[in-house]
Amino acid sequence: MLAVLLVGALLLGLVAARIGLPPLVGFLASGFVFRAFGMEATPMLEEIAHAGVLLLLFAVGLKLRIKTLLRYEVWGTAIAHLALTGVIGAALLASVGGGSVGLAVALAVSFGFSSTVLAAKVLDGNKELRAVHGRVAIGILIVQDVVAVALLGFVNDETPSPYAALLLLALPLARPAMAWLLERVGHGELLVLFGAILALGGGEAFDAVGISPELGALLLGTMLAGHRRAQELTNVLWGLKEVFLVGFFLDIGFRAPPTWDAVLKSIWLVLLLPMKGAMFFLLLSGLGLRARTSFLTTVSLTTYSEFAVIVVAVAVEGGLLQPEWIVITALAVAFSFVAAAPFNAHAHAIFRWMSPLLERFERDKRHPDDEPISLGLAEILVVGMGRVGSGAYDYLKQQNENIVGIDSDPAKIESGVREGRRVAYADAEDPAFWHLLNLDRLHAIMLAVPDLEAKTSAARALRRRGFRGLISATHMFPEERAPILAAGCDVTYNYYTEAGVGFARHTYETLRGKDAMAETAAGSAR
């Protein structure tokens, strides 16, 4: 049974990918199709779906800094948006459905939540979790999750266990033990098992005391966010997380039989999504974020959350709502995922098209993290300070070149500064950065970011500005070479191939050096 479900998800995922949509749209559709043919979700599928969500949120926590939540643009936007949603939504629900004001507010706020799973998956897939808009989006989602715990208690008429507060207080105290174990589990299957135990077992421990297991998995991840092996742990969990998340999207599709009445009512809810997105955009831009950052954050958050299904289900069980609301809500959540998918896939292109209108909402005073940084007297710029970019920087620095690196990941910036590199914050995918950057002293720009679209858009922006210096870029797959060169790059390297060439060159030069030394020694002996 499970194999049949996975095959169906694979086939429809391939169809979605072929027409330019994310595969998750196909996974959702396969759940609808199987349900329409009378199939039921198996308990194993539900377990896999739950495990996938916990693994994803644990991985997000590994890349998150708690101080992000203390930023005014995070908690201010989250609280203000939920308050506005509660007031407006409660008025609409009360006018058509009756019931108590408290229940109407609770339901309206639950529809104000955005999908943590979808936003985290999209941002992670686009390598944007640590960009400004990625950090703001995830921060807002965490604040929403905290509010969600209290809201569920209100609807369910239950409170968390008294041990919940003790668990939350003890969490920072457990960090040294977690870090000690992470240092000693090695690099193989024990590392995977360690991460899975923290994500799954830790999430269930939170659930046992009445706290959302999803919030628990995310908080456990944040305990290791600053550890030097956090990225390695994220990488080894990546494949496991992706496979298990297929179960989540399948399960969402299974939750509601697509009757015409339920479909029509859920479509009305989906039509309200632009209003939800507009509120996010206006709040974010009003707090000083640039139009581009506000827009990309908004696109990540303009969905309904799977938590809304949980709230509605609890309300139905308590006799507060009619059972049809479960079907309507599940369909609205699923359709919001489908509607959001193409916007997330083409968010940067959509912003470029809409920027003349959206930039009118920018404030004169900018957020500190949202400003391009001057590169001073640098003559060579390395864009992306991961392993490849850092290696290129170190080599050129040894040649006495005047060089600087940029990255949108604060952790990589901190690491680079600690190791003596000149590294500044900047978002390479921001067209405004390339437009405002002083190019007079730059002779070469090296694009070492992983995303193909980021490299091609940067190269095009530079050539449009008249930059005549050298632009080089990396690529992972052979089919990426042609579009990179067409965008204006002078040269591109497959760093997997180049790593092998460099390894062979280093070995060969060392071998020749030893042979020369041996010949010299033999001549001296004669």
C-alpha positions as CSV (number, residue, x, y, z in Angstrom):
1,M,0.0,0.0,0.0
2,L,2.7,2.5,1.0
3,A,4.7,1.6,-2.1
4,V,1.7,2.4,-4.3
5,L,1.3,5.8,-2.6
6,L,4.9,6.7,-3.1
7,V,4.9,5.6,-6.8
8,G,1.8,7.9,-7.3
9,A,3.6,10.7,-5.6
10,L,6.7,10.2,-7.8
11,L,4.7,10.2,-11.0
12,L,2.6,13.3,-10.2
13,G,5.7,15.0,-8.8
14,L,7.4,14.5,-12.1
15,V,4.4,15.9,-14.0
16,A,4.4,19.0,-11.7
17,A,8.2,19.5,-12.2
18,R,7.8,19.2,-16.0
19,I,5.3,22.0,-16.2
20,G,7.4,24.3,-14.0
21,L,5.8,23.7,-10.6
22,P,7.5,22.4,-7.4
23,P,7.1,18.6,-7.0
24,L,5.2,19.1,-3.8
25,V,2.2,20.2,-5.9
26,G,2.2,16.8,-7.4
27,F,2.5,15.1,-4.0
28,L,-0.6,17.0,-2.8
29,A,-2.5,16.1,-6.0
30,S,-1.6,12.4,-5.6
31,G,-3.2,12.5,-2.1
32,F,-6.4,14.0,-3.6
33,V,-6.4,11.4,-6.5
34,F,-6.0,8.4,-4.2
35,R,-8.7,9.7,-1.8
36,A,-11.0,10.3,-4.8
37,F,-10.6,6.6,-5.7
38,G,-11.6,5.5,-2.2
39,M,-8.2,4.8,-0.8
40,E,-7.5,5.7,2.9
41,A,-4.3,7.0,4.4
42,T,-2.4,4.3,6.3
43,P,-1.2,4.8,9.9
44,M,2.3,4.4,8.6
45,L,1.8,7.3,6.2
46,E,0.7,9.5,9.1
47,E,3.7,8.5,11.1
48,I,6.0,9.3,8.2
49,A,4.3,12.7,7.7
50,H,4.8,13.5,11.3
51,A,8.4,12.5,11.3
52,G,9.1,14.6,8.2
53,V,7.7,17.7,9.8
54,L,9.8,17.2,13.0
55,L,12.9,16.6,11.0
56,L,12.3,19.7,8.9
57,L,11.7,22.0,11.8
58,F,14.7,20.6,13.7
59,A,16.8,21.4,10.6
60,V,15.4,24.9,10.5
61,G,16.3,25.3,14.2
62,L,19.9,24.4,13.4
63,K,20.1,27.5,11.2
64,L,18.3,29.9,13.4
65,R,19.6,32.3,16.0
66,I,17.3,33.0,19.0
67,K,18.2,36.7,18.8
68,T,16.4,36.9,15.5
69,L,13.1,36.6,17.5
70,L,13.9,39.7,19.5
71,R,14.0,41.9,16.4
72,Y,11.1,44.3,16.3
73,E,10.3,43.5,12.6
74,V,9.7,39.8,13.7
75,W,7.6,40.0,16.8
76,G,6.0,43.3,15.9
77,T,4.9,42.0,12.5
78,A,3.7,38.6,13.9
79,I,1.6,40.1,16.7
80,A,0.2,42.9,14.7
81,H,-0.8,40.6,11.8
82,L,-2.5,38.1,14.1
83,A,-4.3,40.9,15.9
84,L,-5.6,42.4,12.6
85,T,-6.5,38.9,11.3
86,G,-8.4,38.1,14.5
87,V,-10.5,41.3,14.4
88,I,-11.2,41.2,10.6
89,G,-11.7,37.5,10.4
90,A,-13.9,37.3,13.5
91,A,-16.2,40.0,12.1
92,L,-16.6,38.0,8.9
93,L,-17.1,34.7,10.6
94,A,-19.6,36.1,13.1
95,S,-21.6,37.7,10.3
96,V,-22.1,34.4,8.4
97,G,-21.7,31.6,11.0
98,G,-22.9,32.9,14.3
99,G,-21.4,31.3,17.4
100,S,-19.5,32.9,20.2
101,V,-17.2,35.8,19.7
102,G,-14.3,33.9,21.4
103,L,-14.6,31.0,19.0
104,A,-14.8,33.3,16.0
105,V,-11.6,35.1,17.1
106,A,-9.8,31.8,17.7
107,L,-10.7,30.5,14.2
108,A,-9.8,33.8,12.5
109,V,-6.4,33.8,14.2
110,S,-5.8,30.2,13.2
111,F,-6.3,31.2,9.6
112,G,-3.8,34.0,10.2
113,F,-1.1,31.4,10.8
114,S,1.1,30.5,7.8
115,S,2.5,27.1,7.0
116,T,5.8,26.6,8.8
117,V,6.5,23.4,6.8
118,L,6.0,24.9,3.4
119,A,7.8,28.2,4.1
120,A,10.8,26.3,5.7
121,K,10.9,23.8,2.8
122,V,10.9,26.5,0.1
123,L,13.4,28.7,1.9
124,D,15.7,25.8,2.6
125,G,15.4,24.6,-1.0
126,N,16.3,28.1,-2.3
127,K,19.2,28.4,0.2
128,E,17.5,31.5,1.6
129,L,17.0,30.5,5.3
130,R,19.8,32.9,6.3
131,A,19.0,35.7,3.9
132,V,17.2,38.7,5.6
133,H,13.8,37.7,4.3
134,G,14.4,34.1,5.3
135,R,15.3,34.9,8.8
136,V,12.4,37.3,9.2
137,A,9.9,34.8,7.8
138,I,11.1,31.9,10.1
139,G,11.1,34.3,13.1
140,I,7.5,35.3,12.4
141,L,6.5,31.6,12.0
142,I,8.1,30.8,15.4
143,V,6.2,33.6,17.1
144,Q,3.0,32.2,15.5
145,D,3.9,28.7,16.8
146,V,4.1,30.1,20.3
147,V,0.7,31.8,20.0
148,A,-0.6,28.5,18.5
149,V,0.1,26.6,21.7
150,A,-2.0,29.0,23.7
151,L,-4.7,29.1,21.1
152,L,-5.0,25.3,21.0
153,G,-5.3,25.2,24.8
154,F,-8.2,27.7,24.5
155,V,-10.1,25.8,21.9
156,N,-9.4,22.4,23.6
157,D,-10.2,23.8,27.1
158,E,-7.0,22.2,28.3
159,T,-3.7,23.6,29.6
160,P,-0.2,22.2,29.2
161,S,1.2,20.0,31.9
162,P,2.9,21.7,34.9
163,Y,6.1,20.0,33.7
164,A,6.0,22.1,30.5
165,A,7.5,25.1,32.1
166,L,10.2,23.0,33.7
167,L,11.1,21.5,30.4
168,L,11.4,24.9,28.7
169,L,13.5,26.2,31.5
170,A,15.8,23.1,31.5
171,L,16.3,23.3,27.7
172,P,19.3,25.7,27.7
173,L,20.8,23.6,30.5
174,A,20.8,20.6,28.2
175,R,22.8,22.3,25.5
176,P,26.3,21.4,26.9
177,A,25.3,17.7,26.9
178,M,23.9,17.9,23.4
179,A,27.0,19.6,22.1
180,W,29.3,17.1,23.9
181,L,27.4,14.2,22.2
182,L,27.5,16.0,18.8
183,E,31.3,16.2,19.0
184,R,31.6,12.5,19.6
185,V,29.2,10.8,17.2
186,G,31.5,10.9,14.2
187,H,30.5,11.6,10.6
188,G,28.5,8.5,9.6
189,E,25.3,6.7,10.6
190,L,25.7,7.7,14.3
191,L,25.4,11.4,13.3
192,V,22.2,10.7,11.4
193,L,20.8,8.7,14.3
194,F,21.8,11.5,16.8
195,G,19.9,14.1,14.8
196,A,16.8,11.8,14.3
197,I,16.6,11.1,18.0
198,L,16.8,14.8,18.9
199,A,14.1,15.7,16.3
200,L,11.7,12.8,16.8
201,G,12.3,11.8,20.4
202,G,12.6,15.4,21.5
203,G,9.5,16.4,19.7
204,E,7.6,13.6,21.4
205,A,8.9,14.6,24.8
206,F,7.4,18.1,24.3
207,D,4.2,16.5,23.2
208,A,4.0,14.4,26.4
209,V,3.9,17.6,28.5
210,G,1.3,19.4,26.4
211,I,3.6,21.5,24.1
212,S,3.5,21.2,20.3
213,P,6.1,18.6,19.2
214,E,6.8,20.7,16.2
215,L,7.7,23.7,18.4
216,G,9.8,21.3,20.5
217,A,11.8,20.0,17.5
218,L,12.5,23.5,16.3
219,L,13.6,24.7,19.8
220,L,15.9,21.7,20.1
221,G,17.5,22.6,16.8
222,T,18.2,26.2,18.0
223,M,20.1,24.8,21.0
224,L,22.8,23.6,18.5
225,A,22.5,26.4,16.0
226,G,25.9,28.0,16.9
227,H,27.8,24.7,17.0
228,R,30.6,24.2,14.5
229,R,29.0,20.9,13.3
230,A,25.5,22.3,12.9
231,Q,25.8,22.5,9.1
232,E,27.1,19.0,8.8
233,L,24.2,17.7,10.9
234,T,21.8,19.6,8.6
235,N,23.4,18.1,5.5
236,V,23.2,14.4,6.7
237,L,19.6,14.8,7.7
238,W,18.6,16.4,4.4
239,G,17.8,13.3,2.4
240,L,15.9,11.7,5.3
241,K,13.9,14.8,5.7
242,E,13.0,15.1,2.0
243,V,11.7,11.6,1.8
244,F,9.6,11.8,4.9
245,L,8.1,15.1,3.9
246,V,6.6,13.4,0.8
247,G,4.4,11.7,3.4
248,F,3.3,15.0,4.8
249,F,2.1,16.4,1.5
250,L,0.4,13.1,0.7
251,D,-1.3,13.1,4.1
252,I,-2.7,16.7,3.5
253,G,-4.2,15.5,0.3
254,F,-5.8,12.6,2.0
255,R,-7.5,14.6,4.7
256,A,-10.5,15.9,2.7
257,P,-12.7,14.2,0.0
258,P,-13.0,16.9,-2.6
259,T,-16.8,17.4,-2.7
260,W,-18.0,20.3,-4.9
261,D,-19.6,22.2,-2.0
262,A,-16.4,21.9,0.1
263,V,-14.3,23.0,-2.9
264,L,-16.3,26.1,-3.5
265,K,-16.2,27.2,0.1
266,S,-12.5,26.5,0.4
267,I,-11.9,28.6,-2.8
268,W,-13.5,31.6,-1.1
269,L,-11.0,31.2,1.7
270,V,-8.1,31.0,-0.8
271,L,-9.4,34.2,-2.4
272,L,-8.7,36.0,0.9
273,L,-5.0,35.1,0.7
274,P,-4.1,38.3,-1.2
275,M,-5.5,40.3,1.7
276,K,-3.4,38.3,4.2
277,G,-0.3,38.9,2.0
278,A,-1.0,42.7,1.7
279,M,-1.2,43.0,5.5
280,F,2.2,41.3,5.8
281,F,3.8,43.5,3.1
282,L,2.5,46.8,4.6
283,L,3.5,45.9,8.1
284,L,7.0,44.8,7.1
285,S,7.7,47.8,4.8
286,G,6.2,50.1,7.5
287,L,8.8,48.7,10.0
288,G,11.7,49.8,7.7
289,L,12.4,46.7,5.5
290,R,12.9,47.3,1.8
291,A,10.2,46.5,-0.7
292,R,12.2,43.5,-2.0
293,T,12.7,42.0,1.5
294,S,9.1,42.7,2.5
295,F,7.8,41.1,-0.7
296,L,9.9,37.9,-0.5
297,T,9.0,37.5,3.2
298,T,5.3,38.0,2.3
299,V,5.4,35.4,-0.5
300,S,6.8,32.8,2.0
301,L,4.0,33.6,4.5
302,T,1.0,33.8,2.2
303,T,-0.5,30.4,2.9
304,Y,-2.8,28.8,5.4
305,S,-1.2,26.7,8.1
306,E,-1.8,23.0,8.7
307,F,-2.4,24.1,12.3
308,A,-5.8,25.5,11.2
309,V,-6.9,22.0,10.5
310,I,-5.9,20.9,14.0
311,V,-7.8,23.8,15.6
312,V,-11.0,23.2,13.5
313,A,-10.8,19.4,14.2
314,V,-10.6,20.1,18.0
315,A,-13.5,22.5,17.8
316,V,-15.6,20.0,15.8
317,E,-14.9,17.3,18.4
318,G,-16.1,19.7,21.1
319,G,-19.3,20.3,19.3
320,L,-18.4,24.0,18.6
321,L,-18.4,23.6,14.8
322,Q,-20.1,21.5,12.1
323,P,-18.0,18.6,10.8
324,E,-18.0,20.1,7.3
325,W,-15.5,22.7,8.5
326,I,-12.8,20.0,8.7
327,V,-13.2,19.3,5.0
328,I,-13.4,23.0,4.0
329,T,-10.3,23.9,6.1
330,A,-8.2,21.0,4.9
331,L,-9.0,21.9,1.3
332,A,-8.2,25.5,1.9
333,V,-4.8,24.7,3.3
334,A,-4.0,22.3,0.4
335,F,-5.2,24.8,-2.2
336,S,-3.2,27.6,-0.5
337,F,-0.1,25.4,-1.0
338,V,-0.9,24.9,-4.6
339,A,-1.5,28.6,-5.1
340,A,1.7,29.6,-3.3
341,A,4.0,27.2,-5.1
342,P,4.4,29.1,-8.4
343,F,4.7,32.4,-6.6
344,N,7.5,31.0,-4.4
345,A,9.2,29.5,-7.5
346,H,9.3,32.8,-9.4
347,A,9.2,35.3,-6.5
348,H,12.4,37.1,-7.6
349,A,11.1,37.5,-11.2
350,I,7.7,38.7,-10.0
351,F,9.3,41.3,-7.8
352,R,11.4,42.7,-10.6
353,W,8.1,43.1,-12.6
354,M,6.2,44.7,-9.7
355,S,9.1,46.7,-8.2
356,P,8.1,50.1,-9.6
357,L,4.8,49.8,-7.7
358,L,6.1,48.1,-4.5
359,E,9.1,50.4,-4.0
360,R,6.7,53.3,-3.4
361,F,5.9,51.8,0.0
362,E,9.6,51.9,1.2
363,R,10.5,54.2,4.1
364,D,13.4,56.6,3.9
365,K,15.0,55.0,6.9
366,R,16.2,51.5,6.1
367,H,16.7,48.5,8.4
368,P,20.4,48.0,9.2
369,D,20.5,44.4,7.8
370,D,18.8,45.6,4.6
371,E,21.5,48.0,3.4
372,P,24.2,47.1,0.8
373,I,27.7,47.6,2.3
374,S,30.6,49.4,0.6
375,L,33.5,47.2,-0.5
376,G,36.1,49.9,0.1
377,L,39.3,49.5,-2.0
378,A,38.8,45.8,-3.0
379,E,39.7,44.8,-6.5
380,I,38.3,41.2,-6.4
381,L,34.9,40.3,-5.0
382,V,34.0,36.7,-4.0
383,V,30.3,36.2,-3.8
384,G,29.3,33.4,-1.4
385,M,31.7,32.4,1.4
386,G,31.0,28.7,1.7
387,R,33.7,26.1,1.3
388,V,34.4,27.0,-2.3
389,G,34.3,30.8,-1.9
390,S,36.4,30.7,1.3
391,G,39.0,28.5,-0.5
392,A,39.2,30.9,-3.4
393,Y,39.5,33.9,-1.0
394,D,42.4,32.2,0.9
395,Y,44.3,31.4,-2.3
396,L,44.0,34.9,-3.7
397,K,44.9,36.4,-0.4
398,Q,48.1,34.4,-0.5
399,Q,48.8,36.1,-3.9
400,N,48.6,39.5,-2.1
401,E,45.4,40.4,-4.0
402,N,43.1,43.1,-2.5
403,I,40.0,41.0,-2.0
404,V,36.7,41.0,-0.1
405,G,33.9,38.4,0.3
406,I,30.2,38.9,0.8
407,D,27.5,36.5,1.9
408,S,23.8,36.7,3.2
409,D,24.5,34.2,5.9
410,P,25.5,35.8,9.2
411,A,27.0,32.6,10.5
412,K,29.4,32.4,7.5
413,I,30.3,36.1,8.0
414,E,31.1,35.5,11.7
415,S,33.2,32.4,10.8
416,G,35.1,34.3,8.1
417,V,35.8,37.3,10.3
418,R,37.1,34.9,13.1
419,E,39.5,33.4,10.5
420,G,40.8,36.7,9.5
421,R,38.9,37.3,6.2
422,R,37.3,40.6,5.1
423,V,33.7,39.5,4.8
424,A,30.6,41.8,4.6
425,Y,26.9,41.2,4.6
426,A,25.1,41.5,1.3
427,D,22.3,39.6,-0.6
428,A,23.7,38.7,-4.0
429,E,20.1,38.1,-5.3
430,D,19.1,41.7,-4.6
431,P,19.2,43.6,-7.9
432,A,19.5,46.8,-5.9
433,F,22.8,45.6,-4.4
434,W,24.4,45.3,-7.9
435,H,22.8,48.6,-8.9
436,L,24.2,50.6,-5.9
437,L,27.6,48.8,-5.7
438,N,30.6,51.0,-6.7
439,L,32.3,48.9,-9.5
440,D,35.1,51.4,-10.3
441,R,37.9,49.5,-8.5
442,L,36.7,46.0,-9.1
443,H,38.6,43.9,-11.7
444,A,37.0,40.5,-11.1
445,I,33.9,39.1,-9.5
446,M,33.7,35.4,-8.5
447,L,30.2,34.0,-8.1
448,A,30.4,31.0,-5.7
449,V,26.8,30.9,-4.6
450,P,25.0,27.5,-5.1
451,D,21.8,28.8,-6.8
452,L,21.9,29.0,-10.6
453,E,19.3,31.8,-10.8
454,A,21.4,33.9,-8.3
455,K,24.5,33.6,-10.5
456,T,22.8,34.3,-13.8
457,S,20.8,37.3,-12.4
458,A,23.9,38.7,-10.9
459,A,25.9,38.4,-14.1
460,R,23.1,40.0,-16.1
461,A,22.8,42.9,-13.7
462,L,26.6,43.5,-13.8
463,R,26.7,43.5,-17.6
464,R,23.7,45.8,-17.8
465,R,25.6,48.3,-15.6
466,G,28.5,48.1,-18.0
467,F,30.9,46.1,-15.9
468,R,33.8,45.0,-18.2
469,G,35.8,43.1,-15.7
470,L,36.1,39.3,-15.4
471,I,33.1,37.4,-14.1
472,S,33.6,33.8,-13.1
473,A,31.2,31.3,-11.6
474,T,30.9,27.8,-10.3
475,H,28.5,25.1,-11.5
476,M,27.5,21.7,-10.2
477,F,25.8,20.1,-13.2
478,P,26.8,20.2,-16.9
479,E,23.5,21.6,-18.0
480,E,24.1,24.7,-15.9
481,R,27.2,25.8,-17.8
482,A,25.4,27.2,-20.9
483,P,23.0,29.5,-19.1
484,I,25.8,30.9,-16.9
485,L,27.9,31.8,-19.9
486,A,24.9,33.2,-21.7
487,A,24.2,35.5,-18.8
488,G,27.5,37.2,-19.2
489,C,30.1,35.2,-17.2
490,D,33.5,34.8,-18.9
491,V,34.3,31.4,-17.4
492,T,32.6,28.8,-15.3
493,Y,34.0,25.8,-13.4
494,N,32.5,22.6,-12.2
495,Y,34.0,22.5,-8.8
496,Y,33.6,18.8,-8.4
497,T,35.8,18.3,-11.5
498,E,38.2,21.1,-10.5
499,A,38.6,19.6,-7.1
500,G,39.8,16.4,-8.7
501,V,42.2,18.3,-11.0
502,G,43.5,20.3,-8.1
503,F,44.0,17.2,-6.0
504,A,45.9,15.5,-8.9
505,R,48.0,18.6,-9.6
506,H,49.0,18.9,-5.9
507,T,49.9,15.2,-5.8
508,Y,51.8,15.4,-9.0
509,E,53.8,18.5,-8.0
510,T,54.6,16.9,-4.6
511,L,55.7,13.7,-6.4
512,R,57.9,15.6,-8.8
513,G,59.4,17.5,-5.9
514,K,60.3,14.3,-4.1
515,D,61.8,12.9,-7.3
516,A,63.9,16.0,-7.7
517,M,65.1,15.8,-4.1
518,A,66.0,12.1,-4.6
519,E,68.0,12.9,-7.7
520,T,69.8,15.7,-5.9
521,A,70.6,13.4,-3.0
522,A,71.8,10.7,-5.3
523,G,74.1,13.2,-7.2
524,S,75.5,14.4,-3.9
525,A,76.2,10.8,-2.9
526,R,78.1,10.2,-6.1
